[in-house]
Amino acid sequence: MRELFAQYVNAEGMIFKHARGRSVEEGKEFHGYHEIIYFMEGDAEFITEEFHIDLEPEMLLVIPKETYHQVIIRGDRENYLRCIVQFDDTFAQGVFTEKSLGNVVVLPSDREIGSLFEQLIRRAEDENAALLLGAVLVLLLQKISENREIYVSERPRNEVVKQAISYINRNLNRKITVEEISNQCMLSPSALSHIFKREMNIPLHKFIVKKRLIQAYHKISAGELPTVAALECGFNDYSGFYKQYKKMFNAAPSDRSLEFPHS
């Protein structure tokens, strides 16, 4: 079952979705826009590099751009109901800093937040829905900024996986192999790959490639030539790098702006 939009609002630099079922964005564990997920119904788990949690109704997830995350639906996909707001850097100023990027914020049930989404759902078909979305997004980001210290109970990440992710994050400026990481974790490559896939729901080699692509994007944005950035991030085959980069960001390496989702 594909994602079904009960309501959908597409405005400049922001999108609102009220959706049920499987997400059309499955496979985008990293993306170049910020995202807020308001979980409403279903049996699902949320995974990040730092922790995984069981989702509860009215829970709010705040996901900075380029941050690994997945929602794993454990029950009937048709019961997975949520609201999603996606937005670009224009709205993120003052909320996400360089220090906080990469840190997912989880807020528990809040009546004020719930009422904001109820307004969006109720008035999504109005001619002024885009203006309402902008106003609601500002209020949401203000609420998030005021409550950044609030986190729900979390199950800490597996220590082996934490060690592997830490090593990957420290060595993104060069090619990293599964064998090299497994030696650091004192496990066989097959054992580490199995544990990583089980805990993170993504193959280890795929995770490494996507993190290196993000690193290459930042180098290109800083003025590095795409061919040089590719080599510095361990991509010896530029043609292969180009295809993977375009697939991930929906843009060529020469385009320095990350993609923003549009209908």
N, C-alpha and C positions, 0 to 999 in steps of 0.2 A: 504494500500500500504506500503510495506516495503522499507527501505532505499536502494536506487540504487546508486552504486558507478560508476561514470564516470571515476574516477581515484582513485587508492588506492596504497599507498606505505607503506610498513612495514619494518622498519629498527630497529637496536638495540636501545631500549629505546625511540623510537619515531614512530609515525604513522601519515600519511597524508591521508585525505579523501576529495574527491570532490564529494558531494552527493546531491541527490534530493529526496524529499519525507519524509515519516515518519522515525524517527531515530530508529535503532535497539537497542539503549541504553535507550529508554524510561523506566522510573522507577528507573534509577540510578541518583537520585537527589544529591547523594554524591558519590564520587569515589576517589580512591587512587592515581590518576595521575593528573597532571596539564593539562589544556586544553585551546586552543585558538580557538575561533569561528570567522570566517570571513563571515558575513552575506551578501548575494548577492541579493536574490529575495524572495518575499513572503510577507504575512501579518502575522506578529508574534509579540509576546510580550515576554520579558525576565524578569524572576522573581528571586530575591535573598532575603536574610534575611533583607537587608537594604532598597531595593527599587524595583520598577518594571518600565520598560521603553518599549516604542514601538520601535521595531527594524527598522533601516533605511539602505538602500543599502550601502555597503562598511564600515559598522560599525564593529569595532573589539572588541570582548569580551575576556578578559583575566581572567581565572577562576582558582585560586589556588586549589590544591587537598583538598578533604574533605570539600569543600565549597558548601552549598546548592544552587542549581540553577535549573531552568527549562526554556525551550523554549516552549511557548504555541502557536501553529499554529492556527490562527483564520480563515484563508481562506482555499482554496484548498491545501491539503497537497502536491500535485504534483508540486505546485509553490514554495515550500520551498527549496531554493537552497543555499548551503553554502560550505565553505571549513573549515575543522577541522584539527588542529594539536594537538596531544596528546603526552605528553612526561613525563619522570620520573624525579626524583630529580637530576640526573646527570647534566641535562641542566638548572635546576632551580636555581642553586647556583649563588648568586650575584644579582638575580632578586627578588626572594621571600625570605624574612626574616621571623623569627618567629613572628615579629610584624605585617608584612603585610599579612601573611597567613590568609585566610578568607575574605580578601578584594578584591572584584571583581573590575577590572579596565575596563572602557569603553572608547575607543578612537573613535572619529568621523572619517569620511572619510579622507583618506590620500593617495595621488597618489603613494608615494613610497611603502607603504604597499601593495597597490593594485597590483603594478607591480611584487612584490615578489610572490604573489599568482598566478598571470598570468604565471610566469615562472614555478611554480610547476605544474600547470594544463597542460601547453604545453609540458613539458618534463617528465611527470610522467611515461611514458612508456619507457624512455631511460634506458640503462643498468647502468648508473651512477645516477639514480634518488635518491638513498639513500644518496649519497654524497651531492647532491644538496639540499635535504631536511635538512640535518645537517647544511649546510651553511646558508640556508634561516632561519632556526630556530634561529641560533645565531644572525642574523641580526634583526629578529623580536623581540627577547628578549632585544637586545640593544635599539631598538626603544621604546619598552615599558618602559624600565628602565628610559629612558630620558624624557618620557612624562607621568610619573605616576600621575602627578597632574591634568591631563586633564580628566574631566568627562562631559558627556552630561547632558542636563536637565533631571531631574528625578522626578517622583511622589513619595513623601515620603511614607514610609510604614504606614499603619493604626496604630494609637496609641495603640489600644488594642492588636493588633498582636505584635507590638514592645515590649510592656510590657510582654506579654506571652513568647516571644523568649528570652528576657533578663532574665526572671526568670528561664527558662529552662537552659540557658547557665551557670547560677550561681550555679545550683544545679545538675550537671551531675554526681556527685560522689555518688548519692543515687537514690533510686526509686522515681519517680515523677508521680503523678496521674493527670488526667485531672481535677478532682474535686479540688485538691489542687491549681492548676494554676488558675482555674476559680474563686476561692475565692480571690486570689490575684488581679484579674482583676475586681472583684465585678460583675460577671456575672454568669448565670447558666451554668453548663457544656455543655448543648446542644447549648446554644446561642454562647458560645465561640468556640465550635467545628465548628459550622456553619460559623462563621466569619473567622476563621482560614482557613478552607478548601476553602472558596470563595477567600480569598486574596492570599493564598500560593499554592493552587492547590495540596495540600497533606493533608490527615487527620492528626489531631493534635497528636493522639496517635502514628501514624507511624513516624512522625517527631521526637517525643521524643525518641522512640526506636532506631532510626538510629543515633541520636546524642549520646545516651548512648553507642552504639556499637563503635563509633569512640573514645569515652573516654576510653572504655575498651581496644581498640587497643593500645592507647598511654601508658596505664599502663603496658600492656604486653611487649611492646617495651622497656619500662624502666626496665624490669627484673621481673615484678610481675608474679606470677603463673597465668595461665588462670582461674583456679577455683576461686582464690582470687579476681582477677580483675573483674570477673563476679559478685561476691557477692558485691564488693565495688561499682558497678554501678547499683545495684538494680535487678540483675538477680538471683533469688533464685533457678531457675531450670536450671542446667548446660546443660542438654540435649537440652532444648529449646534455650538457649543462643548459644550453638554450632551450631545449625541449622541456626539460624538467622545470626550469624557471618559469617559462610561459604557462605551463600547466598549473603550477602552484599559484602564481600571482595574476594570471589572466592578462599578462603584459610582457612585452619583450624586455630584456635586460637594459636596453637603451631608454626605456620609459621609466623615469625615476619616481613615479607615483604608484603606490600599491593600489590594487583594484578595490573598488567599492561595489557591493552587490546592487544590481538594478534589475527590474523586472524585464 
